[in-house]
Amino acid sequence: MYFNKYVSFNLFMSLPLLLLLTSCTAGDTQFTTENPAGFWYGLWHGVISIISMIIHIFNDSVAVYEVNNTGGWYDFGFLVGVISIWGGGCHMKCKSAAEKKHDKEWEEIGNKVELKVMRKLNKWAEDDENTESKEEWDEIGDKVEKKLKRKIREWAEKE
């Protein structure tokens, strides 16, 4: 029962919002060759372009792009509107500054932990009465270093 009230309330509230968003779509009769759409309408049409496109599929009187426009300024506004909502595409592959900072911090932590563990291993090797070959301790150190780096990377990815 609660779910149905919640869904109907959301539908009731989203309908006016949808109407507001589509009230100034491209292809409106208010734009003519004497009164073309300018930069600000281009910006708005870019912002609502996805909604306009969905509506255009079912209604040919609504367009995604206003044909009667001022030219370059409308185009610029349209592109800024589209990019401000959908981004430039770089965000799909690039790390954010926060992620880069987070990775750098974990890299520094990993280096500090590795250095400290390697110092302790070397001291342990020097203090060990059953002195084994230096090559064997180097091999142990390499294995410990690889495992530490992997575990620190896994730990950082969880954070």
C-alpha positions in Angstrom: 0.0 0.0 0.0 2.8 2.4 0.9 4.6 1.6 -2.3 1.7 2.6 -4.4 1.2 5.9 -2.7 4.9 6.6 -3.1 4.9 5.8 -6.8 1.8 7.9 -7.4 3.2 10.8 -5.5 6.5 10.7 -7.5 4.5 10.5 -10.8 2.3 13.4 -9.7 5.4 15.5 -8.8 7.4 14.6 -11.9 4.7 15.4 -14.4 4.8 19.2 -13.8 8.6 19.0 -14.0 8.5 17.2 -17.3 6.1 19.8 -18.7 8.3 22.6 -17.4 11.3 21.1 -19.1 9.6 20.6 -22.4 7.8 24.0 -22.5 10.6 25.7 -24.3 11.8 22.9 -26.6 13.3 23.5 -30.0 10.9 23.6 -32.9 8.6 25.9 -31.1 6.5 28.4 -33.2 7.8 31.3 -31.2 11.1 31.2 -33.2 11.0 32.6 -36.7 13.5 34.1 -39.1 12.7 37.5 -37.8 12.9 36.4 -34.1 15.6 33.6 -34.0 16.7 31.6 -31.0 19.9 33.0 -29.5 22.7 31.9 -27.2 20.5 31.4 -24.1 17.9 29.3 -25.9 20.7 27.3 -27.5 22.1 26.7 -24.0 18.6 25.6 -22.8 18.0 23.4 -25.8 21.4 21.7 -25.2 20.5 21.0 -21.6 17.1 19.5 -22.5 18.3 17.8 -25.7 17.9 14.2 -24.4 14.4 14.9 -23.3 13.6 16.7 -26.6 15.0 13.7 -28.5 12.8 11.2 -26.6 9.7 13.4 -27.1 10.7 13.8 -30.8 10.5 10.1 -31.3 6.8 10.2 -30.5 5.9 13.7 -31.6 7.3 15.3 -34.8 6.3 18.8 -33.8 9.1 18.8 -31.1 12.7 19.1 -32.4 16.0 18.6 -30.7 17.6 21.6 -32.4 16.0 24.9 -33.4 16.4 25.6 -37.1 15.5 29.3 -36.8 18.6 30.4 -34.8 21.2 33.2 -34.7 23.9 30.8 -36.0 27.2 30.6 -34.2 26.0 31.9 -30.9 23.1 29.5 -30.8 25.3 26.6 -31.8 27.8 27.6 -29.1 25.1 27.7 -26.4 23.7 24.4 -27.6 27.1 22.7 -27.3 27.8 24.3 -23.9 24.4 23.0 -22.7 25.0 19.5 -24.0 28.5 19.3 -22.6 27.4 20.7 -19.2 25.0 17.8 -18.9 26.8 15.0 -20.6 30.4 16.0 -20.3 33.1 15.9 -22.9 33.6 12.2 -22.8 36.9 12.4 -21.0 35.2 11.5 -17.7 34.7 8.0 -18.9 38.4 7.2 -19.1 40.2 9.8 -17.1 40.6 9.7 -13.3 39.4 12.6 -11.3 41.8 14.8 -9.4 40.5 13.2 -6.2 41.2 9.7 -7.4 44.7 10.7 -8.6 45.4 12.2 -5.1 44.0 9.1 -3.4 46.3 6.9 -5.6 49.3 9.1 -4.9 48.7 9.0 -1.1 48.4 5.2 -1.2 51.6 4.9 -3.3 53.4 7.0 -0.7 52.0 4.9 2.2 53.1 1.7 0.3 56.6 3.0 -0.2 57.0 3.9 3.4 55.7 0.6 4.6 57.9 -1.3 2.1 61.0 0.7 3.2 60.3 0.0 6.9 59.7 -3.7 6.3 62.8 -4.1 4.2 64.9 -2.4 6.9 63.6 -4.8 9.5 64.2 -7.8 7.2 67.8 -6.6 6.6 68.4 -6.2 10.3 66.9 -9.6 11.0 69.2 -11.1 8.4 72.2 -9.4 10.0 71.2 -10.5 13.5 70.4 -14.1 12.5 73.0 -16.5 13.9 72.2 -19.1 11.1 73.6 -16.8 8.5 72.3 -17.8 5.2 73.5 -16.6 1.9 72.9 -13.0 0.9 71.2 -14.1 -2.3 68.7 -16.1 -0.3 67.8 -13.1 1.8 67.5 -10.9 -1.3 65.1 -13.5 -2.8 63.0 -13.4 0.4 63.1 -9.6 0.3 61.8 -9.6 -3.3 59.0 -12.0 -2.4 58.0 -9.9 0.6 58.1 -6.7 -1.4 55.9 -8.1 -4.2 53.3 -9.4 -1.7 53.3 -6.2 0.3 52.7 -4.1 -2.8 49.9 -6.3 -3.9 48.2 -6.3 -0.5 48.6 -2.5 -0.1 47.1 -2.0 -3.6 44.2 -4.3 -2.7 43.7 -2.4 0.6 43.8 0.9 -1.2 41.2 -0.2 -3.8 38.8 -1.1 -1.0 39.1 2.4 0.5 
